[in-house]
Amino acid sequence: MENRYDDILRIHNQDILDLVPYNPFLFTLGALEIRNAATKDSRVLEIGSGEGDSAVPVLRRTDVKLDLLDVSPEMIEISKHTLGEYSERTIFICEDALEYLAKADSYDIVFAAWTLHNFPQDDKKKLLAAIYENLADGGMFILLDKVYPMTGQQELLERQNARYRRYLSSDVAEAIIAHEIEDASDAFRMDQDTLLSTFSEAGFASAEILDRIERDVILVAKK
Ligand SMILES: C[S@@+](CC[C@H](N)C(=O)[O-])C[C@H]1O[C@@H](n2cnc3c(N)ncnc32)[C@H](O)[C@@H]1O
């Protein structure tokens, strides 16, 4: 699957993360959900681990061993530094998510933070189906991501883009705003009701949005 979060966005990832309202609250909730669900032997995977920002709260608040998967060698290298103090509990895997899931042993908990929205609709469905197939019986998938509510979508998009315009240098603002506009197009946008149906079609027994900040949610799905 193509990586749409690369080059200038990858280089300025921290400046962008500083301007998103879900940070750090939804990262924390994701970590606490894993703490509630995990046992000592749970196999836990993050898909699209980036620079390690979403893994830090998980490693800080739990004792789990974490497999971190990202297709970008640059992101993997940075995350090894970010997560250096947890080296005994981390394994880094540089591979495409679909290719990895097709052959990996099953996981008890899989999570993905602000990664799923980057894929075209068909690839999203394939990835959710692959996660479902991989999960152990009773396993759990935690999605932290941009899932638009059914009304007020344009206003929420504009509110976030205004922050980028006001506080980022013009080239970075232009790049992330173009990315946001494409994310909000029919080819990529995740709408709450449609997404919940996709989870059900993939086979998940339940999928529930636990919390929301503007466009961003924590969703917990059980196999
Ligand atoms: C927006 S970043 C999110 C990073 C991190 N989870 C966070 O919340 O800060 C999305 C990540 O997904 C990775 N990615 C994109 N396509 C991928 C693929 N096909 N397989 C695995 N990772 C992918 C990108 O390299 C990038 O690091």
The ligand as an SDF file (V2000), in Angstrom:
LIG
                    3D

 27 29  0  0  0  0  0  0  0  0999 V2000
    0.5410    9.8670   10.4700 C   0  0  0  0  0  0  0  0  0  0  0  0
    1.7660    8.6630   10.8500 S   0  0  0  0  0  0  0  0  0  0  0  0
    1.2500    8.1540   12.4710 C   0  0  0  0  0  0  0  0  0  0  0  0
    2.3940    7.7450   13.3340 C   0  0  0  0  0  0  0  0  0  0  0  0
    2.0960    7.4170   14.8100 C   0  0  0  0  0  0  0  0  0  0  0  0
    1.2130    6.2840   14.9410 N   0  0  0  0  0  0  0  0  0  0  0  0
    1.5300    8.6050   15.5490 C   0  0  0  0  0  0  0  0  0  0  0  0
    0.3440    8.5750   15.9060 O   0  0  0  0  0  0  0  0  0  0  0  0
    2.2560    9.5650   15.7620 O   0  0  0  0  0  0  0  0  0  0  0  0
    1.3060    7.2780    9.8130 C   0  0  0  0  0  0  0  0  0  0  0  0
    2.4230    6.2250    9.7120 C   0  0  0  0  0  0  0  0  0  0  0  0
    1.9650    5.1280    8.8990 O   0  0  0  0  0  0  0  0  0  0  0  0
    3.0740    4.6450    8.1610 C   0  0  0  0  0  0  0  0  0  0  0  0
    2.5910    3.8690    7.0150 N   0  0  0  0  0  0  0  0  0  0  0  0
    2.0930    4.3650    5.8590 C   0  0  0  0  0  0  0  0  0  0  0  0
    1.7910    3.3640    5.0140 N   0  0  0  0  0  0  0  0  0  0  0  0
    2.0810    2.2000    5.6700 C   0  0  0  0  0  0  0  0  0  0  0  0
    1.9710    0.8200    5.3130 C   0  0  0  0  0  0  0  0  0  0  0  0
    1.5220    0.4420    4.1260 N   0  0  0  0  0  0  0  0  0  0  0  0
    2.3430   -0.1100    6.2250 N   0  0  0  0  0  0  0  0  0  0  0  0
    2.8300    0.2710    7.4490 C   0  0  0  0  0  0  0  0  0  0  0  0
    2.9690    1.5670    7.8210 N   0  0  0  0  0  0  0  0  0  0  0  0
    2.5870    2.5220    6.9480 C   0  0  0  0  0  0  0  0  0  0  0  0
    3.8340    5.9090    7.7770 C   0  0  0  0  0  0  0  0  0  0  0  0
    5.1840    5.6490    7.4380 O   0  0  0  0  0  0  0  0  0  0  0  0
    3.6980    6.7440    9.0480 C   0  0  0  0  0  0  0  0  0  0  0  0
    4.7890    6.5620    9.9290 O   0  0  0  0  0  0  0  0  0  0  0  0
  1  2  1  0
  2  3  1  0
  2 10  1  0
  3  4  1  0
  4  5  1  0
  5  6  1  0
  5  7  1  0
  7  8  2  0
  7  9  1  0
 10 11  1  0
 11 12  1  0
 11 26  1  0
 12 13  1  0
 13 14  1  0
 13 24  1  0
 14 15  1  0
 14 23  1  0
 15 16  2  0
 16 17  1  0
 17 18  1  0
 17 23  2  0
 18 19  1  0
 18 20  2  0
 20 21  1  0
 21 22  2  0
 22 23  1  0
 24 25  1  0
 24 26  1  0
 26 27  1  0
M  CHG  2   2   1   9  -1
M  END
$$$$
